[in-house]
Amino acid sequence: MESKKVLILPGWQGSGPLHWQMKWVEKYGYQVVEQSDWMRPLRGDWLARLDDVVSDIEGPVYLAAHSLGCIQVAAWAVISKQAPKVKAALLVAPSDVEAPPMKDVFNSWRPIAVTKMPFLSTVISSQNDPYCSVERAQFFAKSWGSELINAGPQGHLNADA
């Protein structure tokens, strides 16, 4: 039987020990895709790092992304020759880096890739996420060809939620 690999893609500033992603790492032994700079994330650097990690994996890959990690997966899926290795992606609480409060912080992340992903994907969003409106989450899910799950009013679906 072919082994599978689950990669965890945290968002901006990484994930603390109480974040659901880090609980999954602890419980299941999943691998975090570490980035060189969590505080000043550059899209090109993050995409190259994900590509490097996936290229070293034999067999199917599954992605679990949060926040900026969702935007990373969308951009990476468009350009990477490694994307066919991915069987599915869980995209939780995508951040709208094109929204006015975030534009100056994430200028290298614009425009957001809005192309259908070449693998199955599910977007889980919240009705009151301060980093992404319901309408934008719906737009991302439709553009990416993702199933959309509305988690209700849960905030940003991080450790605080």
SVG drawing of the C-alpha trace seen along z (x, -y; Angstrom):
<svg xmlns="http://www.w3.org/2000/svg" viewBox="-23 -50 38 52">
<polyline fill="none" stroke="black" stroke-width="0.4" points="0.0,0.0 1.3,-3.5 2.0,-5.7 0.6,-9.2 2.0,-12.4 0.0,-15.2 1.6,-18.6 0.6,-21.4 0.8,-24.9 0.3,-27.5 -0.6,-31.1 1.1,-34.4 3.1,-34.3 3.0,-30.5 0.9,-28.6 1.2,-28.3 0.9,-25.0 -2.8,-25.5 -3.7,-25.9 -5.6,-23.1 -2.8,-22.5 -0.2,-22.0 -2.5,-19.7 -2.7,-17.6 1.1,-17.6 1.4,-16.4 -1.3,-13.8 -0.7,-12.4 2.9,-13.3 2.1,-15.5 4.9,-17.6 4.8,-21.4 6.2,-23.2 8.5,-25.6 9.1,-29.0 12.2,-31.2 10.3,-34.3 6.8,-34.1 6.6,-37.8 7.4,-39.1 6.1,-36.4 7.1,-36.7 5.0,-34.7 7.9,-33.6 9.8,-32.3 6.8,-30.4 5.9,-28.9 9.5,-27.7 9.6,-26.2 6.4,-24.2 7.7,-23.1 10.9,-21.9 9.1,-19.9 6.6,-18.3 9.3,-17.4 11.1,-15.3 7.9,-13.2 7.2,-9.9 3.5,-9.0 0.4,-11.0 0.3,-14.3 -2.5,-15.9 -2.4,-19.6 -4.0,-21.2 -3.7,-25.0 -4.8,-27.8 -5.2,-31.5 -2.3,-32.7 -1.5,-29.1 -4.7,-28.8 -3.6,-31.6 -0.2,-29.9 -1.8,-26.6 -3.9,-28.4 -0.9,-30.2 1.4,-27.1 -1.2,-24.9 -1.1,-27.2 2.6,-27.1 4.0,-23.9 4.9,-20.8 4.5,-19.0 0.8,-19.8 -0.3,-16.4 1.1,-14.7 -1.5,-16.4 -4.7,-14.4 -6.7,-16.9 -6.4,-20.1 -8.2,-21.3 -8.2,-25.1 -9.4,-26.6 -10.1,-30.3 -8.5,-31.8 -7.2,-35.3 -8.2,-38.0 -4.9,-39.6 -6.5,-42.0 -8.8,-43.5 -7.8,-47.1 -6.5,-46.3 -4.2,-43.7 -3.0,-45.1 0.1,-46.9 1.3,-43.9 0.9,-41.3 1.7,-43.2 3.7,-40.3 0.7,-38.0 -1.5,-40.0 -3.3,-39.1 -4.8,-36.1 -4.8,-33.1 -8.4,-32.3 -7.8,-29.3 -9.5,-25.9 -7.1,-23.7 -6.0,-20.4 -7.0,-18.4 -9.9,-18.0 -10.3,-20.8 -12.6,-22.0 -12.7,-25.5 -14.0,-25.9 -14.9,-29.5 -16.6,-31.4 -19.4,-33.9 -17.5,-36.5 -13.9,-36.0 -12.2,-39.4 -9.7,-38.5 -12.2,-37.3 -15.8,-38.1 -18.3,-35.4 -18.7,-36.7 -15.0,-36.5 -14.7,-33.0 -17.6,-31.9 -15.8,-33.5 -12.5,-31.7 -14.2,-28.4 -16.0,-28.7 -12.9,-29.9 -10.8,-27.1 -13.4,-24.5 -13.6,-23.7 -16.5,-22.5 -17.4,-25.2 -18.3,-24.5 -19.6,-27.4 -18.6,-26.8 -20.9,-29.5 -19.8,-32.5 -16.4,-31.1 -14.0,-34.0 -10.8,-33.1 -10.8,-29.4 -7.5,-29.5 -6.5,-28.7 -8.8,-31.5 -11.8,-30.0"/>
</svg>
